Amino acid sequence: MKVWKMNGAGNAFAVFDARDRKFAPDENRIRAIAEQMKADQVMSIERDATVDAFLRIWNSSGEEVSACGNGTRAVAHLLLEESGKPEVKIRTQADVLKGRRAGENLVTIDMGSPLMAWEDIPLSEKMDVRGVDVRIGPMDKPYLSKPAVVSMGNPHAVFFVDDVDAYDIPQIGPLVEWHPLFPEGTNVGFAQVIDRQTIRLRVWERGAGLTKACGTGACAALVCAARAGKTDRKAKLILDGGELTIDWRESDDHVFMTGPVELEMTFEV
Ligand SMILES: N[C@@H](CCC[C@H](N)C(=O)O)C(=O)O
């Protein structure tokens, strides 16, 4: 079976070609692969007669998840190269996503519409998604509170802060990731608005920890920022491992994510 080690803006992936061979790892196997290949997510490309491929995604902690923006960009890169087509369609558990080339080693994915209803994120109770009741720090004086929430096919909570580097993300991230308000857990973003077209972002990913970049996290941060009037609908997101351009199109509500993809190595197992 062919295996690719790839990254999207530093978000690291081990991608298995399961189109002609069965790949059905259990959680322990996923954890071992992720550790050995230093991958944030393990993914498999499977056949799907209605689209170019089905993409299965596991977090490095072992559980299967429904969406991965950078991973979809990485796999779109492989399928675009392989097929020579101008556009590929990839089914994930969340949606059918379209990918196309945006330059050399640059790929754009149409991530579809963000989900804003509290049940869709999901939250465990009805709440204003523009700032939910989560507080970090002393009860009377929390130093972080009211993250905005949205689903990009997976749950995201985004704290808007003055300085992303002032927070101990590995300490705070897990407290929010499995807060009772999020029955399926959540990815946790720390977003600093630099100007109306620029956001600095760090993400504590559900089931993977602090990664160098999170594609759905970048989409979530832009949507939450634009929804609150903090930025325009198109902005550059500066992550630890690279930059992503996110464009939340007004005409059809779709979010487009563009950024770099790197194929680090290919081998057979
Ligand atoms: N790295 C991803 C997100 C992967 C899944 C996430 N950790 C989750 O549990 O939802 C991205 O680029 O979007």
The ligand as a Gaussian input file, in Angstrom:
#p B3LYP/6-31G(d) Opt

LIG

0 1
 N       -6.183000      19.519000      11.248000
 C       -7.506000      19.628000      10.857000
 C       -8.588000      19.290000      11.829000
 C       -8.532000      17.811000      12.212000
 C       -9.712000      17.329000      13.005000
 C       -9.876000      18.000000      14.330000
 N       -8.770000      17.810000      15.212000
 C      -11.176000      17.531000      14.984000
 O      -11.138000      16.727000      15.923000
 O      -12.241000      17.976000      14.560000
 C       -7.825000      20.759000       9.898000
 O       -6.904000      21.169000       9.166000
 O       -8.968000      21.164000       9.786000

